[in-house]
């Protein structure tokens, strides 16, 4: 079993475990870790804070290689974002699925506040 190091109020862990999980800590978490940890942990936390600061200074966001916000729908070559259903269906409001929450006449159960009983 390897040596355990104090990591602020988070308890003790191995250096490799701390390095592996360093992205789970916010900058404020890292600052508190620096104030009350073993010197080896403090060094790693300072390096991570410095790295994040440099990344932000360069216009990027931590965890996003190209900066900005992660998007689930990718842009097309022309820069548009059509959504999951494609441009024509998305713009017309059509859906691929029929709602199972309808009663006779095509009205939703939600309109009546019950299942049509």
C-alpha positions as CSV (number, residue, x, y, z in Angstrom):
1,X,0.0,0.0,0.0
2,X,1.4,3.4,-1.0
3,X,1.7,6.4,1.2
4,X,-1.4,8.4,2.0
5,X,-1.4,12.2,2.0
6,X,-3.7,14.6,3.7
7,X,-5.9,16.4,1.1
8,X,-7.5,19.3,3.1
9,X,-10.9,18.3,4.5
10,X,-11.3,15.5,2.0
11,X,-9.3,13.0,4.0
12,X,-6.3,11.0,2.9
13,X,-5.4,9.6,-0.5
14,X,-2.5,8.5,-2.7
15,X,-0.8,11.1,-4.9
16,X,-1.9,9.2,-8.0
17,X,-5.5,9.1,-6.9
18,X,-5.4,12.9,-6.3
19,X,-3.9,13.6,-9.7
20,X,-6.4,11.3,-11.4
21,X,-9.4,13.0,-9.8
22,X,-8.1,16.6,-9.8
23,X,-10.7,17.8,-12.3
24,X,-13.5,17.1,-9.9
25,X,-12.3,20.0,-7.7
26,X,-13.3,23.5,-8.3
27,X,-10.8,26.4,-8.1
28,X,-12.2,27.2,-4.6
29,X,-11.8,23.5,-3.6
30,X,-8.2,23.6,-4.7
31,X,-7.6,26.9,-2.8
32,X,-8.9,25.3,0.4
33,X,-6.8,22.1,-0.3
34,X,-3.7,24.3,-0.6
35,X,-4.3,25.9,2.8
36,X,-4.5,22.5,4.7
37,X,-2.8,19.7,3.0
38,X,0.5,17.9,2.9
39,X,3.2,19.7,0.8
40,X,3.1,17.2,-2.1
41,X,-0.6,17.7,-2.5
42,X,-0.2,21.5,-2.2
43,X,2.3,21.4,-5.1
44,X,-0.1,19.5,-7.4
45,X,-3.0,21.7,-6.5
46,X,-1.0,24.9,-7.2
47,X,0.1,23.5,-10.5
48,X,-3.5,22.7,-11.4
49,X,-4.7,26.2,-10.4
50,X,-1.9,27.7,-12.5
51,X,-2.8,25.6,-15.5
52,X,-6.5,26.6,-15.2
53,X,-5.6,30.2,-14.9
54,X,-3.4,30.1,-18.0
55,X,-6.1,28.3,-19.9
56,X,-8.7,31.0,-19.0
57,X,-6.2,33.8,-19.8
58,X,-5.9,32.2,-23.3
59,X,-9.7,32.4,-23.8
60,X,-10.4,28.8,-23.2
61,X,-12.6,27.0,-20.6
62,X,-11.3,24.2,-18.5
63,X,-12.3,20.9,-20.0
64,X,-13.2,22.3,-23.4
65,X,-10.4,22.2,-25.9
66,X,-11.9,24.8,-28.2
67,X,-13.3,27.0,-25.5
68,X,-16.9,27.8,-25.1
69,X,-19.7,25.5,-24.0
70,X,-20.1,21.8,-24.9
71,X,-23.0,21.3,-27.3
72,X,-24.9,18.0,-27.9
73,X,-25.9,19.1,-31.4
74,X,-23.0,19.8,-33.7
75,X,-23.0,22.7,-36.2
76,X,-23.3,22.1,-39.9
77,X,-20.6,23.2,-42.3
78,X,-22.7,26.4,-42.9
79,X,-22.8,27.2,-39.1
80,X,-26.5,26.3,-38.6
81,X,-27.7,24.1,-35.8
82,X,-30.7,22.1,-37.1
83,X,-31.4,20.1,-33.9
84,X,-32.0,16.3,-33.7
85,X,-35.0,16.1,-36.1
86,X,-33.5,17.9,-39.0
87,X,-34.2,21.4,-40.3
88,X,-37.6,20.8,-41.9
89,X,-39.2,18.9,-39.0
90,X,-37.6,21.1,-36.4
91,X,-38.9,24.3,-37.9
92,X,-42.4,22.9,-38.5
93,X,-42.7,21.5,-35.0
94,X,-43.3,18.0,-36.2
95,X,-42.3,15.1,-33.9
96,X,-41.2,11.6,-34.8
97,X,-43.4,10.1,-32.1
98,X,-47.2,10.2,-31.5
99,X,-48.1,11.1,-27.9
100,X,-49.4,8.2,-25.9
101,X,-51.1,10.7,-23.6
102,X,-54.1,11.5,-25.9
103,X,-57.7,10.6,-25.6
104,X,-60.3,10.5,-28.3
105,X,-60.4,13.6,-30.4
106,X,-56.7,14.0,-30.2
107,X,-56.8,16.1,-27.1
108,X,-54.1,15.5,-24.5
109,X,-54.9,14.2,-21.0
110,X,-53.1,17.2,-19.6
111,X,-55.8,19.5,-21.0
112,X,-58.4,17.7,-18.8
113,X,-56.2,17.1,-15.8
114,X,-57.0,13.3,-15.9
115,X,-56.8,10.3,-18.1
116,X,-60.3,10.7,-19.5
117,X,-62.0,8.6,-16.8
